[in-house]
Amino acid sequence: MIDQGGGRGDAGPQDADARTAAPRGKRLAIAIAAVVVVLLATLIFRIHQHAREAAMRGKGGGPGGAIAVAVATVARGDIPVRIPALGAITPLATVVVKTQISGQLQRIAFREGQMVRAGDFLAQIDPRPYEAALNLAKAAVDRDSALLANARLDLTRYVGLIAENAIAEQQLDTQRALVKQYEGAVLGDRAQIRTAELNLQYAHIVSPIGGRVGLRQVDAGNYVTPGDANGIVVITQLQPISAIFSIPEDNVNSIERRLHEGATLEVDAYDRSDSTKLAAGRLVTIDNQIDASTGTFKLRALFDNKDGRLFPNQFVNIRLLEQILHDQTLIPSAAVRRGAPRGVVTTFVYLVKADRTVAVRPVVLGVSAGDVVAVTSGLEPGNVVVTDGGDRLRDGSAVRLPGAPSRRPDKPRARGR
């Protein structure tokens, strides 16, 4: 019994070691499995990366991983220098047609939105009160003219009588004054006639300018007066029409010089999205001062607007042609790239060499116009540059040009026996 108890006492440490070794083995197995998983993931990633790079190299379709690209040839030509600006279409004349006399509006002779010319009939005011005033003024002229004629006859008689000392000289002087009085009355009556005739003309309202008629402000039958704030209708001149726009004050000297030289500076108007050209015009004048708060100055351009595409207060994008630079080195804007292919941030192009590989060529850009840009240094006319497909290129990459056969390695010739 004692030996058995002693035996159980000796087995206790061995059981503890076994219990401690079991967790250690499990942790070691987990660590080994984790390492294996990481190694497998790394291997799979590298295999996929290698396959992707191989696929990208093979997209060109040519042997040796040549990449298909689009190219353009550097050319020599002219490029316009245009100044962009924001502007608003402004009519040369806007007139609120008001009556110059009071009366009942009998007739409206225009349609809303109608195009009218200067002198076209617009509205008629009741002319009868002014016709009566004209007749009254004519009657006054006849009356005062008769009195004047009688006074002149009496004056002639008094002159003869004064020579015979038959009347006093004071009576002669009074008669002369009476003649002058009647002469003034006749002149006043004739002025009243002209006033009445003018009022009759005002009763027949015509358009003072050519343009487009807006919405009418009154209806026939209303009593109108010269004090009406809204008037009868508003007429806006549309042909020609102008645009007011502002450009930086740095350009004022060059623009002023060109105008003094007698040059005609072309101005193009584009829509709000700056994608559709609305009209072509010319610069007519510049403002006489610079706006100190914005550092800009205003200009006015004139457009014929025969097609009516420009409308008052319309927002437009303006492109002012300042000058045309001749004999410039030109490339498509799509050929220009920006980045750091050699560790330095620069503007560059991919130059296609004779062996159908590309080289990174830094360039200095000049003026741009649309999809064309001038290059001041870095390229020469006749060079070929990549315009499309450059995202996959590196310095020295092989390329396949559009329409060109793929370059294949020459087969070894069989030697003669």
QUIBELWO-V182430 format. One line per field, one symbol per residue. phi: phi as a letter, one per 30 degrees, with the letter a starting at -180 (. if undefined). burial: 1 if it has 9 or more other C-alpha atoms within 8 Angstrom, else 0. A space follows every 50 residues. Layout:
phi=???
burial=???
This chain:
phi=.ddddddddddddddddddddddddddddddddddddddddddddddddd ddddddddddicdiidcdbcbbcdbcacbdcccdacbbdbddabbcdcdc bcldddaccccdiddbcdjddcabceddeddddddddddddddddddddd dddddddddddddchdbddddddddddddddddddddddddddddddddd dddcdbddbclcddddcbcdjdccbdddddicaccbdcbdbbbcbbbddd cddddddddddidccdbcccdediccdcacbbdcabdcacdddcibbcbb ccbdhdcidcbeiddbccbcddabdchcdcbdddddbblbdcibdacbbc ddcddibcbdbdbcccdcbicbbdcdajbbejdcbdcbjddccbejddbc ddicdddcddddddddd
burial=00000000000000000000000000000000000000000000000000 00000011111100111111111111111111111111111101111110 11111111010001011100111111000110110011011001101100 11011001101100001000110011011001101100110110011011 01111110111111010000000111000011111111111111111110 01001001100000111111100100111111100000010000111111 11101000010100111111110110011111101100101000001111 11100111111111101110011111011010111111110011101111 10000000000000000
